[in-house]
Every structure is written in C-alpha cells, then in structure tokens.
Amino acid sequence: MKKWIIAFVLLSSASLHAQDAPTTKDSGQESAPAPATDNGVKPEPSPQEKAKEELKEQERQRILGVVPNFNTTNVQNAAPLSVGQKFQLAFHSAIDPFEFVAAALDAGYSQWQKDFPGYGLGPQGYAKRFGAAYTDQFSGIFWGNAVYPSLLHEDPRYFRKGEGTVKHRVLYAIASTVWTKHDNGAWGPNYANVLGNLTAGGLSNLYYPATDRGVGLTFQRAATVTAEGALGAIFVEFWPDISQKVFHHN
C-alpha cells in the first residue's frame, strides 16, 4: 500500500463535512507593506520575494486538512525557486506527520502480505519494514525534489492545469513525470524525477533483504514509483474539482 492509495483510503473515510485547510489563511501577523516609490506606487516584488510568498501558500496546502499537497502550485507562471527553497520544500514534505503515518500503514500492509520475508515477522520485522518504507519516501523526495532539481535547474513542483478536457488534463498529469518546467521558464524533460527514482531505488539495495536486491529490482522499483507519481499527479489535478462537486467547496 503506497502513499496515494493510503491517501485515498483516508479521504474516503473522512466526514463529508470536512473542509480543506485554507490556503490563504492569515498567520496572525500582518506583513509589512512594501515601501512606496516617490509617485506612491508600490514597486513590483522581485522574483525571489514572489517565490517566497508563493512557497508560503504552498506549504499550507492540505487535502481535507490531512494529506499534504505542498508540491503543487496553481500558478502557471510561478516564480522559480532558489536552491534553498527547493530543499526547504522537500524537507517540509519529507518530515510531515502524514509521511510517517503512510510509512506505518505501508509497513503494516507489507507485513500482512509477508513481503520481504528476510525481515522476518513480529515487532522486529515490522520495525524493519517501517524503516525501509520511510527511507524510501525520504530518499525519493530528497533526490527527486531537491538534489537533482537543483543541479539540473528544474522545478520540482506540479503545475496544476485546472482547465481543459478531462482527457487532456489526465495526459498532462501523466506527462509531468517525464516533462517539467525548468527554472528558465521553458518546459523540457524531467530528468530530476527519473534520476531521483533510480537513485532512491539503487540506494534501497543497502537496506532491503539480500533476496530483494539487484539491478532488475532497482529498475522495477523506479518504474513503480514513477507510475505512482503519475497517479498522484492525476489525483491532485482533479482533487479541487472533486472537492467542489462532492463537498461544495470552491
């Protein structure tokens, strides 16, 4: 059971009156107004300032107040993130409590199915499965959303389309696993995601049982994570539409 399956289960059991956490909620402190120019017009914020404000909004995004949705932006022309902001966003996602819950449920399902028999059963086997599940998640986020995007000047976020036909939006979401926006604003191959999944899959050979290691399994795990990423992209692409129709939220 992977993170997006877990998310679906949690959302399915949520109250029909649950509400999304507001993404524009005031933090309780008013930001200082930008200094006005001599003619009384506020200067246009710099790209760095714009990215900082947009990132603040993203880091408050949750689906039904539970599932983090920090890596999605509804702003197609969002300001590019700096290297520090890419790492900030990645770590904010990786250490979110939901990641630990997802890893715990993933480990429980894995033990129930008796996956990775080399780990054994009982509390010790569960602990090993939990550690592997969380390490998989953290490694994938760290390499695919922080390290490689910084080195390759790619934007790790999902730029939600939000309009067009269902077919077009589904294809757009699936393509995001291999095609992404770069820091210069142009769109191109999503090398960071592919390399991140391969790197995380390769590193998993260090902590998976000997019978669950090897080059073939590395590529298999990378392909599985890529497919899960495509499903996750479809989910976040259409979630606002689902929320509006089912829960009558805008």
N, C-alpha and C positions, 0 to 999 in steps of 0.2 A: 504494500500500500504506500504510494508515494504522496508527495505533498499536495498535489492538486486533487487527488482522489480524496485525501483527508479533508481538504478544504470543502469539497462538495458535500461530504458527509456532515460536516459541522454546519454548513449553510442549510442543508436540508432539514436539520433538526432544530434550527433557530426559530424563534417566535415569528409569526407573520407580522407582528407589530414592531419587530426590531428595526432600528434605523441605522443608516450609515453614519459613521463618525463624521462630523462636518469637516470639510477640508479648508474652510476659511474661518475657523473659529478664532476669535481674538485670544491671544495668550494672556491677556490681563494687563499687558503693558503696551502703551501706545508707542510706536516707533517715532523717533524724532523726525520732524518734517524735513524734507530736502531743502537746503538753502536756496532761496530765490535769487535769480540774476537781477541785474540792475533794472531791467524792464518789468520785474515782477513775475516772470515766467520761470517755473522750476526747470532746472536742467535735466536732460534725458539721463536716466541711470546708466552707468557703464555696464558692459556685458557681464562683468564679474558680480556687480551688485544685483543685476537682473537674475543671474543664475542662482545667487544666494537666496533671494526671495522665493523663486520658483521651487528650489530644493526644500525650503521650509514647508511649503504647501504639500509637496510630495510626501514628506516624512510624516505627515499626519493622516495620510490616506489609508483607510481600512475598509474592508468589505464587511458590512454588518457589525462594524466596530470590533471585529475579531481578526480577520485574515489581513495581514499587511499587504498593501498594494503600493509600496514605496517606489518601485522601479517603473511605474507607469506615469506618463505625462500626457495631458490632453492638449498641450500647446505644441502645435506642429512646428512652430519656429522658435522653440525654446532655446534659450542661450546655452552655449556649450559649457560643459562642466570642466573645472580645472582638475588636475591630477588629485589634489587633496580632496575635492568634492566627490570624485569617483570613489575614492577609498572610504570617505565618510558615509556615502550612501550604501556601499557594500557592507560595511561593518554594522551599520544601523539595521540592515536587513538580516545579517547573519546571526546577530545576538538577540533578535526579537524573541520574546517568550513563545510565540507560535512555532518557531523553528524547533524548540525543544519538545513541545507537545507533538509536533509532526514526527520527530525522530522517535519519540517514545511509542507512538502508535505504530509507526513503521516497524520498530523492533518487535513489538508485540505480535504483529501480523506475521513477521518473518519467523518468529519462534513457533507460532501456531502452525505455520506451513512447514516447519522443520527445514527452512532454508539454511545454508551454510552450516552443515552438520559438524564441521570442525570446531565450531564454537561451543558445542555441547548444549545441554538444556539447563533448566533451573535458573536461579538468580544470576549465577556467573555467566551463563550463556546469554541471558537477556542483557546483562550489562555490556557484554562484548558487542552484541548486535546494536544496542543503543549507541555505543561509542562509534561504531562503524557508520551507522545511519547519519548521525550528526556530523561526523567528519566529512562524509560525502557531501552533505549540504554546504558546509562551511567552505570546503575546498572548491566546489563548483562556483560559489558566489565570489570567493576571493580571486580566483584566477580568471573566471569569465566575465566578472563585472568590475574588477578593479585593476589587476595587473596588466592583462593583455589590452583592455581598452585604453589604458594609459600609455603603454608602449606603442600601440598601433594607431593612436589618435582616433578611436571610435567611441561613439556614445553608447553606453551600456543600457540605456532606457528603452522601454517600449513606447513608441509614439502612437497613441491610440488614434485611429482614423475617425471613428464615430459617425460616419455618414457613408452613403452609397448602398448598393445592393448587398444582401446577405452573402451571396457567393463571392463578391469582390472583397468584402471585409474578411471573410474566412481565409481566402487566398492570401490577402495582405498579412494577416496574423501568422499564418504558417510560414510565409516567406521571411518573416522577421528573424527566424532562427539562422538564416544564411545571408540576409541582406539587411543592412542597417545604416543609420545616419552617422556620418563622420563629423569630427569636430569642426571641419571647414564648411559644414552645411550640406555637402554633397552626400549622395547615397551610394553605397558600394558593398562589396562582400563583407559578411560578418565573420571575419577571421577570428575575432576575440571569442565569440561563442563556441565556435568549432574547436579551437585550440584549448579553450578553457575546459570543455567537456572531455577532450582527450587527455589533458594533463591530470584532471581530477581522477579520471578512470585509471590512468597509469599509476598514480600515487596510491590508489586503493590497493594495489598489489602489496603494499607494505604492511597492511593490517588485516587483509582478508585471509581466511584459511588457505593453506597451500593448494587444496583442491579447487579453489575458486580464484586462481590467479592465471596469468598468461596473456599474451598479446591478443589472442582472439577474444577473450573475455573483456579485455580493456576496450576494444573497439565495439563490442556488443553493449557494454555499459554506456559508452559515449553515445551510441546511437539511441539507446533507450532514453537517456536524459534529454537528448535533442528532441525526440518525439514528445516527451512530457512537456518540454518547453513550448512546443507548438500548441499543445492542448491548453497550457496555461495562458498563452497569448490569446487564443480564441476566447477563453473564459473572461479575461479582463477586458477584451474588446467589446464583448456583449453584455457584461455584467450591468452597466448603467441602464441598458435597455430593459433587461430582466427586472432590475430593481424598480424602474418606473412603472412597468406593466403589472408586476406582482404586488409590490409594496406601495405603489403610487408615490414614489419619491422622484423628485427631479434631480 
